[in-house]
Amino acid sequence: MQILVVEDHEDTRQVLERLCSRSGFNVFTAATLQEGLRFLETTAFDAIISDIALPDGTGYELMSEARRRGIHALGIALSAYNYPRDVEEAKVTGFDHHLQKPFDCAQLCSLLEQRNSSGY
């Protein structure tokens, strides 16, 4: 399973990379929206984990573009905000799940494992 992690906070990005790698997944990381979009052009992903607030845009833009391109990867939004409006916007733009920071690592791994075991 190939996972794209887009997170501008370096420590969080490294934790996500280690967590997913230790679970046996191939992980690609990006710190900006533009880096994430470049990965979408060259690599097929089974899951996209993205922070919402990025220095050059938003995770909403990333996921909207992924969906526009016909990418059916599992989408997991990460945000410090958990207001109903933020959760709804994540769904509207194509994310499957919205996790509030600090997120539960076990919950994140469970979502990835469910997708991996479904063979999607």
Secondary structure, DSSP 8 states (H G I E B T S, - for coil): -EEEEE-SSHHHHHHHHHHHHHTT-EEEEESSHHHHHHHHHH---SEEEEESEETTEEHHHHHHHHHHTT---EEEEEES---HHHHHHHHHTT-SEEEESS--HHHHHHHHHHHHHHT-
